[in-house]
Amino acid sequence: MTAAATVLSGIAPAAAAPPEDTLAVYVGTLDSPQLERLRAVGIDHDESAVTAAAGGKVAVETILGKHQADRLIAAGVPLTEKRTSSAMRKQAAAAPTVFRQYNTPGGIRDELAATAARNPRLAKLITIGKTRKGVPIQGVKVTRDARIVPDGRRPAAIYLGGQHAREWITPEMNRRLLHYVLDNYGKDAALTRLVDTTELYFLPVVNPDGYDFTFTEGNRLWRKNLRDNNGDGQITPGDGVDLNRNFAEKWGYDNEGSSPDPASETYRGPSPGSEPETKALDGFFKKVQAEFLVNYHSAAELLLYGIGWQVSTPSPDDQIAIAMAGDDAHPAIAGYDPDISAELYTTNGDTDFHAQVRTGAIGFTPEMSTCETISNLYPDDQWNAADCQSGFNFPDDEKLIQDEFVKNLPFALSVAKSAQTPDNPVSVVGRSTADLTVDAFDTSYGSRQQVAVSARRSLRDVTLHYKVNGGRERTEGTREWKGGERYGDGIDKYFAERRGVVPKARAKDKVQVWFTARKGRQTVKSAPFTYTVADKIGGDVLVLAAEDVTGVSPANTDGATSARYADEHVAALKAAGKRADVYDMDLNGRKAPHPLGVLSHYKAVVWETGDDIIPRASGQPGGTVARSALETELSVRDYLNEGGKLLLSGKYAGFAQGANGAYVYKPEGPGECTDAADPTCLPIANDFQQYWLGAYSYVDDGGTNADGVPNPVVGTSGAFTGYKGTPAGDHTAAFLSTSSFLPKAEFPQFSSEAPLDWQTSGASPYDPYDGDWYLWSGQADVSYKRLTKTVDLSAATAARLKFQTSFDTEAGWDFMFVEAHEVGTDNWTTLPDAGGLTTTETGDSCQSGIETIHPFLTHYQGAECSPTGTTGTWNAATGSSNGWKQFDADLSAYAGKQVELSISYMSDWGTQGLGVFLDDVRVEIGGAVAQQTSFETDLGGWTVAGPPPGSGVNSSDWSRSQLAFDSGAGTTTADSVYLGFGLEGLTVAERNDLVRRALRHLKV
């Protein structure tokens, strides 16, 4: 979801973070771009408080290192450190009386050993491994004859706590649940039977090093384990691994669900399962083969389950989780919001998903109550929400802790009770799992129709039944669906999706469908559904017309009630030798096409949005988007997952998604989101564009010239080579390909290209300025990169260094500059640009102690960050150049001498821009070009000199490149073509040519 100009390099720091870098709570009211910039640093979305605020903004509370926060603030994100009240300061200073450490005398570890010793028949102390510091990770197994029965012999449930160090309420939940079970054995008949027949495992603290670290001064908000990432012998922000991102399953699937940046709170570690704490849990999961896993976290008041690596992706066994967790109206834990793990934001390498895929354990993550919620529970006690340092600082109060435990107890026990029959679980909200659940739809675009049912695996002979127009009942067999190209990750131990086929029906036929199966000696039956076969079907390609002429954006549609440009697309397909059908959303109740009922019948789908800006229903205000926008996207995603091919075009196609969180929708009906500040409305994001269409960044109007007219489009590679066209219209988009940010070698699943360019009068900001090659700085934190050359000016009276540069750096933190000194001397200085690209501002990195990692800068930066150092002055460029600009430095001060020049790029501890690009570098003497290179064959006499003394080794450096970032008017993957303009805006010949080329690329 990150913006083009804010990319995390994922390269470990080569030097220590600046001094006094501590974690603190920050608050602010942010607009969408500011929120996106905050997300880019790698916060845990589910554990950061985000609420709607006035003017379409959001109020946030999150935990950051001081250095991270300073960079964000300097970049325009309005964050302030949360003010501490006297009560808050008093609480922080007081030693906890209820919460206890793990590995200290009288701590939780001792308690576990003592508890097991007191209950020899029911309890066994277990050690699953050791931490990075060598501390045993211990828990208690509870079952009858616990020390005799081999681990994993009986159905089992596992309860974890303390995986994130600062979440103190979770070990309390875990240890209290342990005591509750033991204390009530023999007193409660149902619980006694449960313990006799089920293995219950309690591990209150699975991150002992990190947890105990939070009891030391200044470290209450530490989250990760204690891996010393930079090897400096200290544990400071920037160290540690998020143990809930370190598991092998989907580890590092993308850089959004976990971070490659050690400074991030969601840093996934250097490799899958790199941490001893992760290895310990993984081995334990494999040994026990539990039916359920409950991984307690805080503080967000959620009850999460299912797939986290991709948004909005249900799986067959979710039926069990939904029955147990409930819904928004009836949650299993009062005040918690039950949802699929990635309803909004993704996680990868997480504990629950890994355990469920590898061992079948159905996982839940209860995100327990915030400090604010629990502090307001009793108006007459000493606790006040305004005094909470953060949502994680659960009050050190026995009554409140016990209340939270009691609130969670029914669900926790229901998990244990469900271990005997996981597919028929115990539900505290009175729900049950259905034997057969159909995937219903009302319209079919095929005479032969595939239909689906979610079926309990224990059933036999799952059979499809159907009637055509009320006629004779017919039957067909079913087969298990295997999940398609990307879905299907093993979350189907107890339920499976099965498919059957209605072999034949004619246009306008009404077909009733249901399924039956054998359950023991009984026959069970699903609910029926009926679909109508559309007429005018049978084509090769479907035109999905989503022009939303019956919506309100745009307002002027000339009174149309159906798509205005579908015919042009049909004609272009005909010219390419393809028969086309049309699904017009305006004629179908503004409803998304069903992936099986409609889309599955076609080799390819041409999705066109016409003049539509944002899908929006009558009555929806600015800042909102119709639910159908997401539903259509998900339907097309399902189609692509099963081998479909897509061509997407439109003046504003994907505009709302490209704004990435700026527009919100209502996830469930009735009705649409009518208030952008309504907390039940959710933001629509750009995941589909990034991970399925190959467009990592959407550049609004990126193909429009200064006069507001679209530039010509030219094809540069593959099937599009030689294409030329000029779209009409009042809006365009440009894209940066996903593979520019997630390299193909590391992320082959997102392989993408940008084979269509916007043709401009000058070079693209990320393409070579002159010729086919240029020089690129690369992206690396804590770097000081020099391109160096010695120039002989002994016979000169005047000289200049000139070069073309396009740069995108973190404003105020990372800089590009020209260094110069007379050979044989130490009189270093930096040279100003005659055109004004440079300033003397030393920026925020200086204020944060940049000299600690780049001490050579003291030559140019002085006390209190003045622009005068020990030998020279500071002149540097930062931020964005907004395309190619000439840098012009006067060398006359070195006339009659030899001068060593360095074109340098310096970066701080964190966030990267796209970097610095150089081309057409020349030295002019007396007005004539004396030396020149465009890096077409080599460095032209310049050398990559490495960093100056005192800076660490650069993890990347200047290098020749032909295309550092692939950008253009369209992106492609193997299965998709995404255009930043509408096909209807081209001439007939241009449109026909482009459609033909797109189909050739898609192999249709």
Summary of the structure (lengths in Angstrom):
residues: 1004
radius of gyration: 31.0
end to end distance: 30.7
largest distance: 103.3
contacts: 3649
relative contact order: 0.09
helix: 22%
strand: 26%
